[in-house]
């Protein structure tokens, strides 16, 4: 009885690990999200009053997409 040769697809062979100089689909939007985080941090911290306002501004900047989606749904009336 002959042994069957195990074949794997190319996509199964590639790992999800990103190397320098290569592109992978899991890393494509990271720069945009980081710039959004920095922009939100500047916005929320500029409106902050006092130390705890700054801390709250940093926490809000981490979850800024929640505020974006909430505002969009409110604008659409959903």
C-alpha positions as CSV (number, residue, x, y, z in Angstrom):
1,X,0.0,0.0,0.0
2,X,1.4,3.3,-1.0
3,X,1.5,6.2,1.4
4,X,-0.5,9.2,0.5
5,X,1.4,12.4,0.1
6,X,0.1,15.1,2.4
7,X,-0.7,18.2,0.5
8,X,-1.4,21.6,2.1
9,X,-2.7,24.7,0.6
10,X,-0.4,27.7,0.4
11,X,-2.7,29.8,2.6
12,X,-2.5,27.1,5.3
13,X,1.3,27.2,5.2
14,X,1.6,30.9,5.6
15,X,1.5,32.1,9.2
16,X,-0.4,35.1,10.5
17,X,2.9,36.5,11.8
18,X,3.9,39.8,10.1
19,X,7.5,40.2,9.2
20,X,9.3,43.5,8.5
21,X,8.8,44.4,4.8
22,X,5.9,42.0,4.2
23,X,2.2,42.7,4.1
24,X,-0.4,40.6,5.9
25,X,-4.1,41.2,6.0
26,X,-4.2,41.3,9.8
27,X,-2.0,44.4,9.9
28,X,-3.4,46.6,7.2
29,X,-5.4,49.2,9.2
30,X,-3.1,49.6,12.2
31,X,-1.6,52.9,11.2
32,X,-5.0,54.5,10.5
33,X,-6.4,53.3,13.9
34,X,-3.3,54.6,15.6
35,X,-3.7,58.1,14.0
36,X,-7.4,58.0,15.0
37,X,-6.3,57.2,18.6
38,X,-3.8,60.1,18.7
39,X,-6.4,62.5,17.2
40,X,-9.1,61.4,19.7
41,X,-6.6,61.7,22.6
42,X,-5.8,65.3,21.6
43,X,-9.5,66.1,21.3
44,X,-10.6,64.6,24.5
45,X,-7.6,65.9,26.5
46,X,-8.1,69.4,25.1
47,X,-11.6,69.5,26.6
48,X,-10.5,68.0,29.9
49,X,-10.4,70.0,33.2
50,X,-8.1,68.7,35.9
51,X,-6.2,65.5,36.4
52,X,-9.1,63.1,36.3
53,X,-10.5,64.8,33.2
54,X,-7.2,64.0,31.5
55,X,-7.4,60.4,32.7
56,X,-11.0,60.1,31.4
57,X,-9.8,61.7,28.1
58,X,-7.2,59.0,27.7
59,X,-9.7,56.3,28.4
60,X,-12.2,57.8,26.0
61,X,-9.6,58.0,23.3
62,X,-9.0,54.2,23.6
63,X,-12.7,53.5,22.8
64,X,-13.3,56.4,20.3
65,X,-14.8,54.1,17.7
66,X,-17.7,53.5,20.1
67,X,-18.4,57.2,20.1
68,X,-18.1,57.4,16.4
69,X,-20.6,54.6,15.8
70,X,-23.0,56.0,18.4
71,X,-23.0,59.4,16.8
72,X,-23.5,57.9,13.3
73,X,-26.5,55.9,14.5
74,X,-27.9,58.9,16.3
75,X,-27.5,61.0,13.1
76,X,-29.2,58.3,11.0
77,X,-32.1,58.1,13.6
78,X,-31.7,54.4,14.3
